[in-house]
Every structure is written in structure tokens, then in C-alpha cells.
Amino acid sequence: MSTHAKRERLLLADLLEAEGPEAPTLCEGWKTRDLAAHVVVRERRADAAGGLLIKQLAPRLERVQAEFAAKPYEELIQLIRTGPPRFSPFSLKQIDELSNAVEFYVHTEDVRRARPGWTPRDLDPVFANTLWSRLERSARLVGRKAPVGLVLRRPDGQTAVAHRGAPVVTVTGEPSELLMFAYGRQAVADVELDGDKGAIATLHESKQLGL
């Protein structure tokens, strides 16, 4: 049975292939080649991927990622499309789904929304609910450094508290757009913000959202 992660993986691979290695992304300092290398290293080089979370390991991650970015672009795309090797935890369907559905959605949008004239994807309700479920679980993590109180709200009224504090800003939007906002892509998230004007401006400019 197909999974959200598998579908988003293929969409990301197809988009990276279509855009070529030098297209812009929303990831600061990264072209599509760098983003592709990041995805491959995260799944295939556990010895280096720890640098994503552990600051002391970041230099090793940068070196390994640079090595992969130097590989032929077509090879990177194929590695993304075929998925992780058997020895990788990501090869387990449950881990792949839990870890990659959001990861691949966000990175696909990092490429799509770096181009002028982009429009939000029309997501099916099941996937939208999946994104909301993942965001609910990770809200406190991605919002832990928010400079103001932060509440995420769906149009139907469901909410998730991402950061306790005052003043409070409530961000309302579809799960996919809330996800982009909470993961530090505030400038391209189709959401509405309610609260103190100064707090809203501070939140929009903050570099502290996301992992």
C-alpha cells in the first residue's frame, strides 16, 4: 500500500529533476543540488546526519553533504527516488511514514515556493489531517524558541499551542500552511495572524521557528 511519504518522495524527486541542480530553494544558501544532497545524507549517512541535531557534529555533516553535492545530480535524484538502503531505519515503512511525510512535503514546497507565481497545492483531506496530526505532536518542538506566545489554528477551530508566552499570536490556516509557517517559512505561508501588531511583526521576522 502506498504511503504519504512514498508519494511525497516521488513528487520531490520529480520536481528536483525538472528544476535542475542550480534552481533556488527556500533553504538559505542552498540550491536544488544542496537540498538533494541533504535528503540523501539524512537517509544514508547516519554517521553524519547526527549533525542536524547535535551542534558538535555539524562540521562533519557539512563535509559529508558537500561530498554528496559534488556527485552527479542525476545520481542524487535516483538515490532519493529509490529510497534508503535496507540497513537504514528509514527503510522501515512505519519510520519512513512518521519521519518523511512532513520532511518531503516541506522540501517539495521549498522548491515550489522559491519560484515566482507559485500556488498552494490542493491536498486531499486525508493527507491534510495527517499533516495536522504531525504538527500537533511537534508544535512545542518547532515553536520552542518563538519570541512570543504562538497558537496554531485550523479553520475548523482545532488548535495547537506551539509556545506559551505573552503577547500571544494566533496563526490560522490549513494544516499545510501552518506547517510551513511553524517550520520557519513564514514569508510564504498562506495564513492569517491575529494578535498584537508588534508581536506579529516580531514573529514574522523571527529566525527561531522550526527544528
Long-range contacts (C-beta under 8 A, 24 or more apart in sequence): 3-93, 3-96, 3-97, 3-101, 4-97, 4-101, 4-127, 4-130, 5-96, 5-97, 5-99, 5-100, 5-101, 5-104, 6-83, 6-96, 8-100, 8-101, 8-104, 8-105, 8-108, 9-80, 9-81, 9-83, 9-100, 9-104, 10-81, 11-104, 11-108, 12-39, 12-80, 12-104, 12-107, 12-108, 12-111, 13-77, 13-80, 13-81, 15-108, 15-111, 15-112, 16-76, 16-77, 16-80, 16-111, 17-74, 17-77, 19-111, 20-73, 21-73, 23-111, 23-114, 23-115, 24-114, 24-115, 25-110, 25-111, 25-114, 26-109, 26-110, 26-111, 26-113, 26-114, 26-185, 26-188, 27-110, 32-111, 33-69, 33-73, 33-76, 34-65, 34-69, 35-107, 35-110, 35-111, 36-69, 36-73, 36-76, 36-77, 36-80, 37-65, 37-66, 37-68, 37-69, 37-71, 37-76, 38-65, 39-80, 39-103, 39-104, 39-107, 40-68, 40-76, 40-79, 40-80, 41-65, 41-68, 42-103, 43-83, 43-84, 43-88, 43-90, 44-79, 44-84, 44-85, 44-88, 46-88, 46-89, 52-211, 53-211, 98-134, 101-127, 101-130, 101-131, 101-134, 102-131, 102-134, 102-135, 102-138, 102-179, 105-131, 105-176, 105-179, 106-179, 106-180, 106-183, 106-185, 109-176, 109-180, 109-185, 109-188, 110-185, 113-180, 113-185, 113-188, 118-188, 120-174, 120-176, 120-177, 120-190, 121-176, 123-174, 123-176, 128-174, 128-175, 128-176, 129-175, 131-175, 131-176, 131-179, 132-158, 132-175, 132-178, 134-179, 135-160, 135-175, 135-178, 135-179, 135-182, 136-160, 138-182, 139-182, 141-211, 142-182, 142-183, 142-209, 142-210, 142-211, 143-182, 143-209, 145-208, 145-209, 146-203, 146-206, 146-208, 146-209, 147-202, 147-203, 147-206, 147-208, 148-195, 148-196, 148-199, 148-202, 148-203, 149-199, 150-203, 152-178, 152-181, 152-182, 153-178, 154-178, 167-195, 167-196, 167-198, 167-199, 168-195, 168-199, 169-193, 169-194, 169-195, 169-196, 169-199, 169-200, 169-203, 170-194, 170-195, 181-209, 182-209, 182-210, 183-209, 183-210, 183-211, 184-209, 184-210
